[in-house]
Amino acid sequence: TQLLEQSPQFLSIQEGENLTVYCNSSSVFSSLQWYRQEPGEGPVLLVTVVTGGEVKKLKRLTFQFGDARKDSSLHITAAQPGDTGLYLCAGARSGGSNYKLTFGKGTLLTVNP
Amino acid sequence: NAGVTQTPKFQVLKTGQSMTLQCAQDMNHEYMSWYRQDPGMGLRLIHYSVGAGITDQGEVPNGYNVSRSTTEDFPLRLLSAAPSQTSVYFCASSSPQAGVRNEQFFGPGTRLTVL
């Protein structure tokens, strides 16, 4: 059972377009993280959202945590080729002494010049 | 700081061979984890540790062993490699002080092929 569903799985757009990636679950998470991964490298954390309804902005990237803390979205404005990569969401739930992460399968974004 | 380092970068094994994937971090993080990444499957947790001498199983632990003798190192051992273990392996660390955030710092990965 995949706890975190990401959509779309693949996205290919032209430079300058806007896009939104979704991360959905039927489970409640204590926090939700977004990572970006480039080919041949490990994922790098972009942002963590903790509070239901929270919105965070990182330059052209806007992250939102759903009110019920079950879903999140990532919106990119005026995408650039440098935004190309695999975007992963990860939800944290309490697991005893630490918070265990569950990762979505990822959205592979290609921004064409 | 080097962050999280992993060796080797690439490895080819024959079925039945054993090997150890090395992972080290210099951020004094108590939490360390091993993930595998397969096409279309995302990242799946193999084993994790909340401190030296303490390890526990993740989602896909079968065929892998771990130990944590120091805060810095968290090696992953494959006792008898199988083709199903062909994957990219990532080590990650985090600090308990991050609490609910549990933000992970990943290494560059080891690409393993089992023939």
Contacts between the chains, C-beta under 8 A, distances in Angstrom:
chain1	res1	chain2	res2	distance
A	9	B	40	7.9
A	30	B	100	4.4
A	31	B	100	4.9
A	31	B	101	5.4
A	31	B	102	7.2
A	33	B	101	7.6
A	33	B	103	6.4
A	33	B	104	7.7
A	35	B	104	7.9
A	40	B	108	7.6
A	40	B	109	7.5
A	41	B	108	5.8
A	41	B	109	7.2
A	42	B	4	7.5
A	42	B	90	5.3
A	42	B	92	7.6
A	42	B	106	3.2
A	42	B	107	5.4
A	42	B	108	5.4
A	42	B	109	5.5
A	43	B	43	7.4
A	43	B	90	7.5
A	43	B	104	7.5
A	43	B	106	5.1
A	44	B	106	7.2
A	45	B	103	5.3
A	45	B	104	6.9
A	45	B	105	7.6
A	48	B	101	4.7
A	48	B	103	5.8
A	50	B	100	6.2
A	50	B	101	6.8
A	88	B	42	6.8
A	88	B	43	6.9
A	90	B	43	7.7
A	90	B	104	7.6
A	92	B	100	6.2
A	92	B	101	7.2
A	92	B	102	4.8
A	94	B	100	7.9
A	97	B	50	5.3
A	97	B	96	7.9
A	98	B	31	5.9
A	98	B	48	7.9
A	98	B	50	5.5
A	98	B	96	6.6
A	98	B	102	6.6
A	99	B	99	7.4
A	99	B	100	5.7
A	99	B	101	7.9
A	99	B	102	4.1
A	100	B	45	7.2
A	100	B	48	7.9
A	100	B	102	7.9
A	101	B	45	7.3
A	101	B	102	6.2
A	101	B	104	6.7
A	103	B	35	7.8
A	103	B	42	4.5
A	103	B	43	4.1
A	103	B	44	7.5
A	104	B	42	5.8
A	105	B	40	6.2
A	105	B	41	6.4
A	105	B	42	4.0
A	106	B	42	5.7
